[in-house]
Amino acid sequence: MNRVTPDALYRLLPSILRLRDAEEGEPLRQLLAVIAREGAVVEESIEELLDNLFIETCADWAAPYIGGTIGYKTLHPIEGLTVGTRAEVANTIGYRRRKGTAAVLEQLARDVTGWPAKVVEYFQLTATCQHMNHVRPDHALAPDLHDPFPLEALTTAFDRITRTVDVRSIQQSPARQSVGGRHNFPNIGLHLWRLLDRPHSNVPSTRVGPRRFLFDPLGAPRQLVNPPLPEDGIASLARPEHVPANITRAALHANKALYYPRAFQIFVDGVAVPIEEIEACDLSDVGGVWNHSPHVSTDGGDVRVDPELGRIAFRDANPGEVRTTFSDAFPATIGGGEYSRAADFPATDQTPTAITDPTTDLDAELAAIASGGIIELAANEIFAAPVLLTASADREVVLRAADGFRPILRGDVEIVVSGGPNARVVLDGLTLDGPQIRVEPDGDGASLGELTLRNMTLIPGRGLTRRGLPRTPGAPSLVVEASGVELRLERSISGPVRATDTAAMRLSDSIVDAAALDSGDSPDGSAIEGVAPGTPAGELTIIASTVIGRILARSFPLVSNSILHARNDSAPPVRALRRQTGCMRFSFVPFGAITPRRFRCQPQLGIAAALETAREAKGSALTEAEAALISGNAIRRMVPGFTALGSASPAYAQLSHATLAGIAAGASDGSEMGVYHHLFQPQRITNLRVRLEEYLRFSLEAGLFFET
């Protein structure tokens, strides 16, 4: 539809009127400009009404109304979910036509949860006596031990090994999935992949030796992950290439063309290594060296790849500049990454200075914009970290990654940040490998007004070893020595933070990790405290974040939907000097913490519920010994369990299946506590269970299983 413009309306007038109007100073043209503006509003409204007739183009608010015309029942809304109501409404008629089939259940799981899914009909994998009129040659009672490749998929969604019948119910919560049965005639399993595939495009590899390289530019072991392909249609079932599953050595050996160069690719001096030279291999450590390295040309391809450790071994030494493209896994889009961050860029008239050359002197570039400006690093390169970043009074200096890039700042010295009164410094989308950030007063003694770290990764421990452990355990990533600084961490990952007692810190959707060596279920070390050991930091506001380690702060104005995970030893794991102000709500606060008043926090809420249940069961008041025993059991049970606490792990800070619902669904809106609160995983599971009641065939039972 053509837009109504003033010139178009004016040309519709007779020429005599336009001539007279020109003689009078064109008042008629000005009137038509007002009419055209209002006409454009009406025309745009008509176009929106037309778009709202179709589920593919309608506004978000219109999707449930279109669904209502076909009897669609709305579910719990999940903010930020790329699929959901729109995809489900679009496919509802197709669902109903194929109601009860495995393909529909699989597509339904993807549309409702937003997670890749695989449906397994366990009656096909249950050992039975076959009828001679229906012989299934691939339905063997015992696996073929001569072929190890099928055995690699044991207990996964693609496990095709037959089992004897299991009469236990498959309808278990994901937290109890190891207890429930699977192989039985009425059982359907929905296997879900919660981790996202995180791409790394044409990044520099890490050189370990003349022939040995690592995929990861940070030098840590990385499990390569398959970037999922779209399925053929609603009637098809997922195969390994359709889900973000780990690429194993056996899978790569069995089908190189499936993964190379689509899932990962290796470049030498800018030229892609041909697939004929790629060979899957076990390059694990043996006696201080890599297994099967070096090798000779008669052993296979010239380039050996271990996708489970993210390692590359060349036949010839010093092949040239080696770069890689690959994907690994991570629970959410936080920290530095190639995901889109354009929505976080504020509207401004300033034109960013784009830098693509990794040899650029960032100190000189930052000095040039001290009075205000934006520098964008628009390359997946390793840049030398700047030494000084300063901003003039009342000005804002931004150093950020361009949208879709993940630059790395590497250096051995700290980055000193300073500024005049009301000055603001923003770091966005960067990964720091080695340096710490230190905020100091400027030469006149003035303090920076605000420091914002958004989508940043300050590697806990200031770097990773070849085993993926902190390079410098316990070393602070961020030190704020200037007084009165307002510090903001948004969707970021950081090591320990040290700040003066006049600083005001706000964490949102972030992880602060003490980076201790004993990063097990009971982490030690201090995550947040004052600049001097044993002194408090300033005001600390924590929203939907996970802090791993002890905290000592002057006050907690607000802690909400968060996990404060620290060892409960002789010293309080979390302590506020001022307890009269502030509030802790819907969060996990370790037992023994000294904090302001708490509202529905764990484990206190779990202790109270356990005591109340025991009183009702006994019918009278509990003795002091009984109450102490029950409280102790509740404290030991009501703790967050994590899949992994190492920052190099794909499931970093992800709550494990065994975490009780008081934490896994204990936030104010029913989501989980901690940094991944915004994923709304409990709501996704609930929505899927609601839909299964509608689409699951009568007499069948379904269980949910998390593959990641």
C-alpha positions in Angstrom: 0.0 0.0 0.0 1.3 3.5 -0.9 1.9 5.9 1.9 -0.1 9.1 1.9 2.4 12.0 1.4 1.8 15.7 1.2 3.3 16.0 -2.3 1.1 13.2 -3.6 -2.1 14.9 -2.3 -0.9 18.3 -3.6 -0.4 16.9 -7.1 -4.0 15.8 -7.1 -5.2 19.4 -7.0 -5.9 21.3 -10.3 -3.0 23.3 -11.6 -4.9 26.6 -11.2 -5.3 26.0 -7.4 -1.6 25.2 -7.1 -0.7 28.4 -8.9 -3.0 30.5 -6.7 -1.6 28.7 -3.6 2.0 29.5 -4.6 1.0 33.2 -5.0 -0.4 33.2 -1.4 2.7 31.6 0.2 1.4 27.9 -0.1 -1.0 27.8 2.8 -2.9 25.0 1.0 0.2 22.9 0.8 0.7 23.3 4.6 -2.9 22.3 5.2 -2.5 19.2 3.0 0.7 18.3 5.0 -1.4 18.1 8.2 -4.0 16.1 6.4 -1.4 13.7 4.9 0.2 13.1 8.4 -3.2 12.1 9.8 -3.9 10.0 6.7 -0.6 8.2 7.1 -1.7 7.2 10.6 -4.9 5.9 9.3 -3.2 4.0 6.5 -0.7 2.5 8.9 -3.5 1.4 11.2 -5.2 -0.3 8.2 -1.9 -2.1 7.4 -1.6 -3.3 11.0 -5.1 -4.6 11.0 -4.3 -6.6 7.9 -1.1 -7.9 9.5 -3.1 -8.9 12.6 -5.3 -11.2 10.6 -2.4 -13.7 10.2 -0.5 -15.5 13.0 2.9 -15.0 11.2 2.7 -11.2 11.1 0.3 -10.3 13.9 1.3 -8.3 17.0 2.1 -10.3 20.1 -1.1 -9.2 21.8 -3.2 -10.5 18.9 -1.8 -14.1 18.9 -4.1 -15.4 21.7 -7.1 -13.8 20.0 -6.3 -15.7 16.8 -5.8 -18.8 18.8 -9.2 -18.3 20.4 -10.9 -18.7 17.0 -9.6 -22.3 16.9 -10.1 -23.1 20.6 -6.5 -22.5 21.6 -6.0 -22.2 25.4 -3.3 -19.9 26.6 -0.4 -21.0 28.8 1.8 -19.2 31.3 3.5 -16.4 29.3 7.3 -16.6 29.1 9.0 -13.3 28.5 11.7 -13.4 25.8 10.9 -16.9 24.5 11.5 -16.9 20.8 8.7 -19.4 20.2 5.7 -20.2 22.4 2.2 -18.8 21.7 2.8 -17.7 18.1 4.4 -21.0 17.0 1.9 -23.1 18.9 -1.1 -21.3 17.5 0.3 -21.6 14.0 0.7 -25.3 14.4 -2.5 -26.1 16.4 -4.5 -27.4 13.5 -1.6 -29.5 12.4 -1.2 -30.8 15.9 -4.9 -31.9 16.1 -4.8 -33.7 12.8 -1.8 -35.8 14.0 -2.9 -35.9 17.6 -1.2 -38.6 19.7 1.7 -39.2 17.3 5.3 -39.0 18.3 6.0 -36.3 15.7 3.4 -34.0 17.2 4.5 -34.5 20.7 8.1 -33.6 19.7 7.1 -30.5 17.8 4.7 -29.5 20.6 7.6 -29.8 23.1 9.7 -27.5 21.0 7.0 -24.9 20.5 5.9 -24.8 24.1 9.3 -24.8 25.9 11.6 -23.4 23.2 14.0 -26.3 23.8 15.1 -28.8 21.2 13.3 -32.1 21.8 13.4 -35.7 20.9 10.4 -38.1 21.6 11.2 -41.8 22.3 8.5 -44.4 22.2 9.8 -46.9 24.7 7.5 -49.7 23.7 9.7 -50.0 20.6 12.7 -50.5 22.9 11.2 -53.0 25.3 12.2 -56.6 25.0 9.4 -58.8 23.7 8.9 -62.1 22.0 8.4 -61.3 18.4 5.5 -62.7 16.3 6.5 -64.5 13.1 4.0 -62.3 11.2 5.7 -59.2 12.3 9.5 -59.8 12.5 11.7 -56.8 13.5 15.3 -57.7 12.7 16.6 -54.6 14.3 14.8 -55.4 17.6 17.5 -57.6 19.1 17.4 -58.6 22.8 21.1 -58.0 23.3 23.4 -55.3 21.8 26.0 -56.1 19.3 29.3 -55.7 21.2 31.3 -55.8 18.0 30.0 -52.3 17.1 30.8 -49.7 19.8 29.1 -46.8 18.1 25.5 -47.6 19.2 26.7 -48.2 22.7 27.9 -44.6 22.9 24.3 -43.4 23.0 23.4 -45.4 26.1 20.9 -43.7 28.4 20.5 -40.8 25.9 17.6 -39.9 23.6 19.2 -41.8 20.8 19.8 -45.0 22.7 18.4 -47.9 20.6 19.4 -50.8 22.9 16.6 -53.0 24.0 15.8 -53.4 27.7 13.6 -55.6 29.8 10.3 -54.1 31.0 10.4 -51.6 33.9 7.2 -51.3 35.8 8.0 -48.1 37.6 6.1 -45.0 36.6 7.8 -42.7 34.0 5.8 -39.7 35.2 8.5 -38.4 37.4 9.7 -34.8 37.8 13.0 -34.0 36.0 14.6 -33.8 39.5 13.7 -37.5 40.0 14.2 -38.7 36.5 16.9 -41.3 37.6 14.3 -43.0 39.8 11.4 -43.4 37.3 11.1 -46.2 34.9 11.4 -45.9 31.1 11.1 -49.1 29.2 7.4 -50.2 29.2 4.7 -50.4 26.6 2.7 -47.3 27.7 5.7 -45.0 28.2 6.7 -42.0 26.1 9.9 -40.1 26.9 10.4 -36.4 26.0 14.1 -35.6 26.0 15.0 -31.9 26.2 18.2 -30.0 25.6 18.3 -26.9 27.8 21.8 -25.7 26.9 22.1 -23.3 24.0 24.6 -23.8 21.2 27.1 -20.8 21.4 28.9 -20.0 18.1 32.5 -18.9 17.8 33.1 -17.7 14.3 36.6 -17.6 12.8 38.4 -17.2 16.1 42.2 -17.6 16.8 43.1 -20.9 18.2 45.4 -21.4 21.2 48.9 -22.8 20.3 50.1 -25.5 22.7 53.1 -26.7 20.8 54.5 -26.8 17.2 51.7 -29.3 16.1 49.1 -28.9 18.9 46.3 -26.4 19.1 43.1 -25.8 21.0 39.8 -24.6 19.5 39.2 -22.2 22.4 41.1 -18.9 22.1 41.0 -18.8 26.0 43.0 -22.0 26.1 40.5 -24.2 28.0 39.1 -27.6 26.9 35.8 -27.2 25.0 33.3 -29.9 24.1 32.2 -29.1 20.6 28.5 -29.0 20.1 26.4 -29.6 17.0 24.5 -26.4 15.9 21.0 -27.9 15.2 19.6 -28.1 11.7 15.9 -27.4 11.1 13.7 -30.5 10.7 12.0 -31.4 7.5 8.5 -30.7 8.8 6.0 -31.2 11.6 5.7 -34.9 10.7 9.4 -35.7 11.0 11.3 -36.9 14.1 14.5 -35.4 15.4 17.9 -37.0 14.5 21.2 -36.1 16.2 21.9 -33.3 13.7 18.6 -31.6 14.8 19.6 -31.1 18.4 22.5 -29.3 20.1 24.1 -32.5 21.2 27.8 -33.1 22.0 29.9 -34.2 19.0 31.8 -37.3 20.0 34.9 -38.9 18.5 32.9 -41.9 17.4 30.1 -39.7 15.8 32.7 -37.6 13.9 34.5 -40.8 12.7 31.2 -42.4 11.5 30.1 -39.3 9.5 32.6 -36.5 9.0 30.5 -34.9 6.3 27.6 -34.4 8.8 29.8 -32.2 11.1 32.6 -30.8 9.0 32.5 -28.0 7.8 29.0 -27.3 9.1 29.5 -27.8 12.8 33.1 -26.8 13.0 35.9 -25.8 10.6 39.6 -25.3 10.7 41.5 -22.6 8.8 45.3 -22.5 8.2 46.5 -19.1 6.9 43.0 -18.2 5.9 42.4 -21.4 3.9 39.9 -24.0 5.0 41.3 -27.4 5.7 39.6 -29.9 3.3 37.4 -32.6 4.8 39.7 -35.3 3.4 42.5 -34.2 5.7 40.3 -34.3 8.9 40.4 -37.4 11.1 38.6 -38.0 14.4 41.1 -39.0 17.1 41.5 -39.4 20.9 43.9 -36.7 21.8 43.6 -37.0 25.6 46.6 -36.7 27.9 49.0 -39.6 28.2 52.2 -39.2 30.2 52.2 -35.4 29.8 51.7 -35.4 26.1 48.7 -35.9 23.8 47.7 -39.4 22.8 48.3 -40.2 19.1 50.3 -37.1 18.5 52.5 -36.5 16.5 51.5 -38.9 13.8 52.6 -39.9 10.4 50.7 -39.6 7.1 50.1 -43.3 6.9 47.9 -43.2 10.0 45.1 -41.2 8.3 44.4 -37.5 7.8 46.9 -34.8 8.2 44.8 -33.0 10.8 43.4 -34.9 13.8 40.5 -33.5 15.8 39.3 -34.4 19.3 35.8 -32.9 19.5 35.3 -33.9 23.1 38.4 -32.0 24.3 38.5 -29.3 21.6 42.0 -30.3 20.5 43.7 -30.2 17.1 46.9 -32.1 16.1 48.7 -31.5 12.8 51.1 -33.9 11.2 53.6 -31.3 10.2 55.0 -28.7 12.7 54.3 -25.0 12.4 51.4 -25.2 9.9 50.8 -21.5 10.0 48.1 -19.3 11.6 45.3 -21.6 12.8 41.8 -20.3 13.2 38.6 -22.1 14.0 34.9 -21.9 13.8 32.9 -24.0 16.2 30.1 -24.1 18.7 30.0 -25.0 22.4 27.2 -24.9 24.9 26.0 -22.5 27.6 22.8 -22.1 29.6 21.9 -18.5 28.6 23.1 -15.5 26.6 25.0 -13.8 29.4 28.7 -12.7 29.4 30.7 -12.0 26.3 29.4 -13.8 23.2 28.3 -13.4 19.5 24.7 -13.2 20.3 22.7 -10.1 19.4 23.1 -7.2 21.9 21.9 -4.4 19.7 18.8 -3.8 21.9 21.1 -2.8 24.7 22.8 -0.1 22.7 21.3 3.2 23.8 20.1 5.6 21.2 22.7 8.3 20.6 23.8 10.7 17.9 27.4 9.7 18.3 29.0 7.6 15.6 31.0 4.7 17.0 34.6 4.3 16.1 34.9 0.8 14.6 38.2 -1.1 15.2 38.9 -4.4 13.4 42.8 -4.5 13.6 43.9 -6.4 16.7 47.2 -4.4 16.6 45.4 -1.1 17.2 46.7 0.9 20.2 43.5 1.0 22.3 45.1 3.3 24.8 45.5 6.0 22.1 42.0 5.4 20.8 40.5 5.7 24.3 42.5 8.8 25.1 41.0 10.4 22.0 37.4 10.0 23.3 38.0 10.9 27.0 35.6 13.8 26.5 32.9 11.3 25.3 32.6 8.8 22.6 32.1 5.1 21.6 34.6 2.6 20.5 33.4 -0.7 18.9 35.7 -3.7 18.5 34.2 -5.3 15.4 36.3 -8.5 15.1 36.6 -11.9 16.8 40.2 -11.1 17.6 42.5 -11.0 20.7 43.2 -7.3 21.4 45.9 -6.0 23.8 44.1 -4.8 26.8 44.3 -1.0 27.4 46.1 0.3 30.5 44.1 3.4 31.1 40.4 4.2 30.5 39.3 7.7 31.7 36.3 9.9 31.2 35.9 13.6 31.7 33.4 15.1 34.1 29.8 14.7 33.0 30.8 12.6 30.0 30.3 9.0 29.0 32.9 6.8 27.4 31.9 3.4 26.0 34.1 0.5 25.0 32.0 -2.3 23.6 31.9 -5.2 21.2 30.1 -4.7 18.0 26.9 -6.6 17.7 27.5 -10.2 16.8 31.2 -10.2 17.8 33.2 -11.5 20.8 36.5 -9.7 21.1 38.9 -10.7 23.8 41.1 -8.3 25.8 44.3 -10.0 26.9 47.1 -8.5 29.0 49.3 -8.9 32.1 48.6 -5.5 33.7 45.5 -4.2 35.2 43.1 -1.8 33.4 42.8 1.4 35.4 39.5 3.2 35.1 39.0 6.7 36.3 36.9 9.8 35.7 35.7 13.1 36.8 32.5 13.9 38.8 29.4 12.4 37.2 31.5 10.7 34.5 30.3 7.3 33.2 32.2 4.4 31.7 30.5 1.5 30.0 32.1 -1.8 29.1 29.9 -4.0 27.0 30.2 -7.5 25.4 33.9 -8.0 26.1 35.9 -10.9 27.5 38.9 -10.1 29.8 41.6 -12.8 29.8 44.3 -11.8 32.3 43.8 -8.2 33.4 41.7 -7.0 36.3 39.8 -3.8 36.3 40.8 -1.2 39.0 38.7 1.9 39.5 40.8 4.7 41.0 40.4 8.5 41.6 41.7 10.7 38.8 44.7 13.0 39.2 42.6 15.7 41.0 41.2 13.1 43.5 37.8 13.1 41.8 35.9 9.8 41.6 34.1 8.3 38.6 30.4 8.5 38.9 29.2 5.2 37.4 30.9 2.1 35.9 28.6 -0.3 34.0 29.7 -3.8 33.0 27.1 -5.2 30.6 27.3 -8.6 28.9 30.9 -8.9 30.1 33.0 -11.9 31.1 35.7 -11.2 33.6 37.0 -14.7 33.8 37.0 -15.9 37.4 40.6 -16.5 38.3 41.7 -14.0 35.6 42.1 -16.8 33.1 41.8 -20.6 32.6 44.4 -23.4 32.6 44.6 -26.2 30.1 42.3 -28.2 32.5 39.8 -25.4 32.6 40.6 -24.4 36.2 41.1 -20.8 37.5 44.6 -19.7 36.5 44.9 -17.5 39.7 42.4 -18.8 42.3 40.9 -16.1 44.4 42.4 -13.2 42.5 39.9 -10.3 42.2 38.6 -9.4 38.8 37.3 -6.0 39.8 38.7 -3.6 42.4 36.9 -0.3 43.2 39.2 2.0 45.2 37.5 5.3 44.3 34.8 6.5 46.7 31.2 7.0 45.8 31.3 4.9 42.6 28.0 3.3 41.4 28.9 -0.1 40.0 26.5 -2.0 37.8 26.9 -5.6 36.6 24.2 -6.6 34.1 24.1 -10.1 32.5 27.8 -10.5 33.3 30.2 -13.1 34.7 32.9 -11.9 37.1 35.5 -13.2 39.5 35.8 -11.7 43.0 34.9 -8.1 43.5 36.6 -5.8 46.0 35.1 -2.3 46.7 35.2 0.5 49.3 32.4 0.8 51.8 31.2 3.9 49.9 30.6 2.1 46.7 27.1 1.2 45.6 26.9 -2.1 43.7 24.0 -3.6 41.8 24.1 -7.1 40.3 21.4 -8.2 37.9 21.2 -11.5 36.0 24.9 -12.0 36.8 27.4 -14.4 38.3 30.1 -13.4 40.8 32.5 -16.3 41.5 35.1 -16.4 44.2 37.2 -18.6 41.8 38.4 -20.9 44.6 40.1 -24.1 43.9 37.5 -26.1 45.8 34.7 -25.1 43.5 32.6 -28.0 44.7 29.2 -28.1 46.5 30.6 -25.9 49.3 32.7 -23.2 47.8 35.2 -21.3 50.0 36.8 -17.9 49.4 35.4 -14.4 49.3 33.3 -13.3 46.4 32.5 -9.7 47.5 34.2 -7.7 50.3 36.2 -4.6 50.9 39.5 -3.6 49.3 41.3 -4.7 52.4 40.7 -8.3 53.6 38.1 -8.5 56.3 36.6 -5.1 55.5 33.1 -4.6 54.1 32.1 -3.5 50.7 29.4 -0.8 50.3 25.7 -1.1 49.5 25.0 -4.3 47.6 21.8 -4.9 45.6 21.4 -8.3 44.0 18.6 -9.1 41.6 18.3 -12.6 40.0 21.9 -13.4 40.3 24.2 -16.1 41.7 27.1 -15.3 44.0 29.5 -18.2 44.7 31.6 -17.4 47.8 31.4 -15.4 51.0 30.0 -11.8 51.1 30.8 -9.0 53.5 29.0 -5.7 52.8 27.9 -2.7 54.6 24.2 -3.2 53.8 21.9 -5.0 51.5 19.2 -2.6 50.3 17.6 -5.5 48.3 18.4 -9.1 47.5 15.7 -10.8 45.4 15.4 -14.1 43.5 19.0 -14.8 44.0 21.4 -17.5 45.3 24.1 -16.6 47.7 26.1 -19.9 47.8 28.9 -20.1 50.4 30.4 -22.4 52.9 28.9 -22.3 56.4 31.9 -22.5 58.6 33.1 -20.5 61.7 32.7 -17.2 59.9 29.3 -16.0 58.7 29.0 -16.9 55.0 27.0 -13.7 54.3 27.2 -10.7 56.6 25.8 -7.2 56.5 27.1 -4.6 59.1 23.7 -2.8 58.9 20.8 -5.1 59.5 18.2 -2.4 60.2 17.7 -1.5 56.6 17.1 -3.6 53.5 15.3 -6.9 52.7 16.2 -10.4 51.5 13.3 -11.9 49.6 12.7 -15.2 47.6 16.4 -16.0 47.8 18.7 -18.7 49.1 20.7 -17.2 52.0 23.1 -19.7 53.7 22.3 -20.8 57.2 24.3 -18.7 59.7 24.2 -15.6 57.6 23.8 -12.2 59.3 21.5 -10.2 57.1 18.5 -7.8 57.2 15.0 -9.3 57.6 14.1 -12.1 55.2 10.9 -12.9 53.4 10.3 -16.4 52.1 14.0 -17.2 51.8 15.6 -20.7 51.9 16.5 -22.6 54.0 14.6 -20.8 56.7 11.3 -21.4 54.8 12.1 -25.1 54.5 13.0 -25.3 58.2 9.7 -23.7 59.2 7.7 -26.1 56.9 9.5 -29.2 58.2 8.9 -28.2 61.8 5.2 -27.5 61.2 4.8 -30.9 59.4 6.5 -32.6 62.4 4.3 -30.8 64.9 1.1 -31.8 63.0 2.3 -35.4 62.8 3.2 -35.6 66.5 0.1 -33.8 67.6 2.0 -31.8 70.3 4.9 -29.4 70.6 8.4 -30.7 69.7 11.2 -31.0 72.1 14.3 -29.0 71.7 16.3 -32.0 70.6 13.6 -33.0 68.1 13.4 -29.5 66.6 17.2 -29.3 66.3 17.3 -32.7 64.5 14.6 -31.7 62.1 16.1 -28.3 61.4 19.5 -29.8 60.8 18.1 -32.3 58.2 16.2 -29.4 56.5 19.4 -27.3 56.3 21.3 -30.2 54.7 18.5 -30.9 52.2 17.6 -27.4 51.2 20.7 -26.3 49.5 21.3 -25.5 45.8 22.9 -28.2 43.8 24.8 -27.2 40.7 25.6 -29.2 37.6 29.0 -27.5 37.5 30.7 -24.6 39.3 33.7 -24.3 37.0 33.5 -21.3 34.6 34.8 -23.4 31.7 32.0 -25.9 32.1 29.1 -25.7 29.6 26.6 -26.0 32.5 28.2 -23.3 34.6 26.1 -22.4 37.7 23.1 -24.3 36.3 20.9 -25.9 39.0 21.1 -29.6 39.0 18.0 -31.9 38.7 18.3 -32.8 42.4 17.7 -29.3 43.6 14.5 -29.1 45.6 11.6 -27.1 44.4 12.0 -24.6 47.2 15.0 -23.3 45.2 14.4 -24.6 41.7 10.9 -22.9 41.7 11.2 -20.7 44.7 11.5 -17.2 43.1 8.7 -14.6 43.5 7.1 -15.6 40.2 7.6 -19.3 40.5 10.8 -19.5 38.5 14.1 -20.6 39.8 16.4 -18.6 42.0 19.7 -17.4 40.7 21.2 -16.1 37.5 19.0 -18.2 35.2 15.8 -16.9 36.7 14.9 -15.2 33.4 14.8 -18.5 31.6 11.6 -19.5 33.4 12.3 -23.2 33.3 9.7 -24.3 35.8 7.0 -22.5 33.8 8.2 -24.1 30.6 7.9 -27.6 32.2 4.5 -26.8 33.6 3.3 -25.6 30.2 4.5 -28.7 28.6 2.8 -30.9 31.1 -0.5 -29.0 30.6 -0.3 -29.6 26.8 0.6 -33.3 27.2 -2.8 -33.8 28.9 -4.5 -32.6 25.7 -2.3 -34.3 23.1 -1.1 -37.5 24.7 -3.0 -40.6 23.6 -5.2 -42.3 26.2 -3.5 -45.0 28.3 0.0 -43.6 27.5 2.3 -42.0 30.1 5.0 -39.4 29.4 8.1 -38.5 31.3 10.5 -35.5 30.9 14.2 -36.0 30.7 16.9 -33.3 30.5 19.7 -34.2 28.2 21.6 -31.1 29.3 
